[in-house]
């Protein structure tokens, strides 16, 4: 009879240790996944800034080459030791932007230091954030003896480095254009 009178009471006001541990594990996995996603997103955005800058610089050279006379490009292709492709670069100092001669040479890998951003330093001053970029210009005649028009295929191969969270990576890509002796408008 005493067994029936004794009622077992349970405490429904809290969580058991097992429940708390399971909740902590679920929270940790979720937080880890979110942190990993945020880090990956940041890396992709950072990499895209460098990639877009490299493409913009290479496209700038390609556009300049398109505006240069065919004969000048042909001379540079036939005799790269004597002739170069007369392209320009931009630099900036305290007085503003300035153009400078920045020729490309067929078959030669040329290094460029490219400013991608301006960072504020702890002392309040500013310094440029730079990346290294290399451009190799290659070309080949697309004409045969029977062709009346002349054409040169020009490939701008470019490499760039990006320091992504302390890890330096080198990427590669290229742009191709065709330069003809036909006047373009």
C-alpha positions in Angstrom: 0.0 0.0 0.0 2.8 2.3 0.6 3.9 1.8 -2.9 0.7 3.3 -4.3 0.8 6.2 -2.0 4.3 7.2 -3.1 4.0 9.2 -6.2 7.0 9.9 -8.3 7.2 13.6 -9.1 9.1 14.8 -12.1 10.6 18.3 -12.5 9.2 19.8 -15.7 10.8 23.2 -15.0 14.2 22.8 -16.7 16.2 20.9 -19.3 18.2 17.8 -18.7 22.0 17.7 -19.3 21.5 15.6 -22.4 19.0 18.2 -23.9 21.4 21.0 -23.2 24.3 19.2 -24.8 22.3 18.3 -27.9 21.2 22.0 -28.2 24.8 23.2 -27.9 25.9 20.7 -30.6 23.2 21.8 -33.0 24.0 25.5 -32.3 27.7 24.9 -32.8 27.2 23.1 -36.2 24.8 25.9 -37.4 27.2 28.7 -36.3 30.2 26.9 -37.9 28.3 26.6 -41.2 27.3 30.3 -41.1 30.8 31.4 -40.4 32.2 29.2 -43.1 29.7 30.6 -45.6 30.5 34.2 -44.6 34.3 33.5 -45.0 33.8 31.9 -48.4 31.6 34.8 -49.6 34.3 37.2 -48.5 37.0 35.3 -50.3 35.0 35.2 -53.5 34.3 38.9 -53.4 38.0 39.7 -52.7 39.1 37.4 -55.6 36.5 39.1 -58.0 38.0 42.5 -57.2 41.4 41.4 -58.3 40.0 39.5 -61.3 37.9 42.5 -62.5 40.8 44.9 -62.1 43.1 42.6 -64.2 40.5 42.3 -66.9 39.9 46.0 -67.0 43.7 46.7 -67.4 44.0 44.0 -70.1 40.9 45.3 -71.9 42.4 48.9 -71.8 45.5 47.6 -73.7 43.3 45.7 -76.1 41.2 48.8 -76.9 44.4 50.8 -77.5 45.8 48.2 -79.8 42.5 48.3 -81.8 43.1 52.1 -82.4 46.7 51.7 -83.6 47.4 51.5 -87.3 47.8 48.0 -88.8 51.3 48.8 -90.2 52.6 49.7 -86.7 51.3 46.4 -85.3 52.7 44.4 -88.2 56.1 46.0 -87.8 56.0 45.1 -84.1 55.1 41.5 -84.9 57.7 41.0 -87.6 60.6 42.6 -85.6 59.8 42.8 -81.9 63.4 43.6 -81.0 63.2 46.9 -82.9 59.5 47.8 -82.7 57.0 47.7 -79.9 53.2 48.3 -79.7 53.0 52.0 -78.6 50.5 51.7 -75.8 50.0 54.1 -72.8 49.6 53.6 -69.1 48.2 55.8 -66.4 49.8 56.9 -63.1 48.7 59.3 -60.5 50.7 61.7 -58.3 49.8 64.7 -56.2 48.9 66.7 -59.2 46.5 64.2 -60.7 46.5 61.4 -63.4 49.2 61.4 -66.0 49.7 59.3 -69.1 53.1 57.7 -69.8 54.5 55.5 -72.6 53.9 51.9 -71.6 54.7 49.8 -74.7 53.9 46.1 -75.2 56.4 43.9 -76.9 55.4 40.7 -78.8 56.6 37.6 -77.0 57.8 39.4 -73.9 56.2 39.1 -70.4 56.0 42.6 -69.0 55.2 43.2 -65.3 52.9 45.9 -64.1 52.1 47.2 -60.6 48.4 48.0 -60.5 46.6 50.0 -57.8 43.3 48.4 -56.9 42.4 50.4 -53.8 43.5 53.1 -51.4 43.7 52.0 -47.7 43.7 54.1 -44.6 46.6 53.3 -42.3 46.4 53.5 -38.5 48.1 56.9 -38.4 45.4 58.4 -40.6 47.4 58.5 -43.8 46.6 56.6 -47.0 48.5 54.1 -49.0 47.7 52.4 -52.3 46.8 48.7 -52.2 48.6 47.1 -55.2 48.6 43.9 -57.1 51.2 42.6 -59.6 50.1 41.8 -63.1 52.1 40.4 -66.0 51.0 40.8 -69.7 52.4 38.7 -72.5 51.5 39.8 -76.0 51.5 37.2 -78.8 50.4 37.5 -82.4 50.1 35.6 -85.6 49.3 36.5 -89.1 46.0 35.2 -90.3 46.7 35.9 -94.0 47.8 33.7 -96.8 49.2 34.7 -100.1 45.8 34.5 -101.8 44.1 36.8 -99.2 43.6 40.4 -100.2 43.0 41.7 -96.7 45.6 41.4 -94.0 44.8 40.4 -90.4 46.8 39.7 -87.2 45.3 37.8 -84.3 46.6 39.3 -81.0 46.4 37.5 -77.7 47.0 39.3 -74.5 47.7 36.7 -71.9 47.8 38.1 -68.4 48.6 36.8 -64.9 47.8 38.5 -61.6 48.4 37.9 -58.0 46.0 38.4 -55.2 46.7 38.1 -51.5 43.6 36.4 -50.2 43.7 36.2 -46.4 47.4 36.0 -46.3 47.7 33.4 -49.1 49.1 34.7 -52.3 47.5 33.2 -55.4 48.4 33.7 -59.1 45.5 33.6 -61.6 45.7 33.5 -65.4 43.4 34.6 -68.3 43.6 36.0 -71.8 41.9 38.3 -74.3 42.0 37.9 -78.1 41.5 40.5 -80.7 41.9 40.7 -84.5 43.6 43.7 -86.1 43.0 44.2 -89.8 44.3 46.6 -92.4 40.7 47.5 -93.2 39.8 50.9 -91.9 37.3 50.6 -89.1 34.8 53.3 -88.2 
